[in-house]
């Protein structure tokens, strides 16, 4: 654990544009390609995320059950998946936090971006993008997770030299 005083992080609204450097936002919005199917009974929001299983990998679907985090929350570590993307789609309808940093060298606190996601927005972390593990808010939340199974090491974790502090959210 770092003895440094945490740097307060700004929480931004999750939008497709703001999140684009880190992957895709998965949501049913007018910005997504969509069309009617099933004899007019269903609107299909099409091809919302680029799922990358990496070489020798296969796409798997899991459910992660996240315990709620209390704010303020100190971000002390980040992880990345160097071989594949990883998508999180909320199933509980509750907001959650997304903490990311660009792919590449291990991040510093100044590299972190924090997004508040609505309960109807998922995210797909691009291959190698640094992110914090699941940050559910308010209640236990289930997430449908689409990621990789396959040979080789696919999770790097780093401790931040200086932690980041996510403040309590304003109502």
Phi, psi and omega in degrees: 000138183283142177270356181289150174289131181295147174269129181289131182260144177275134178261123180252157173290137179285119174229158179303316184293314182292328183272348186310322179295347186248348183149215182237149169270133180254106181203155175273097180223164179295340179288340181272150173297129179210154181201161183274138177224184176054055177055037176084006184267345187223138172259122180263121172264111201259138169053059188277343182209145178269098181277119184245107178278352180074169180300135177065009180261168173226151180283132176234157178239128181226168169244126174256132177253109184264133174282144182292143176262151179258135176260145359295153183230136180263121177272115183246344183215162175221160177224164174213160177242100188287346183257345189198164174281171178210120183252138177239122179238116183292142179246352186258355177072017182253148175294157178209168180254147178235122177244125184224163172212155183300152173299156178123221182299155176307138186285158169251161183305326180294341180275347187284140171237138181242129179239141172264115180263139173288164180290354177247017178240128173255171176226148172240110177284124177296157178308127175083356179288132177286138178207158175273147174303167185319130180236074176292150177237159169073316186200170172299132184230138175262142177230133169281125183241128177246114181210203190252142164237137180166179183289156175093160181285128182227029174210113175254136176238142176225147172270138178283140176297317176238125180287163175247146181248120173270116183286167174298144180277143177282142179281000000 
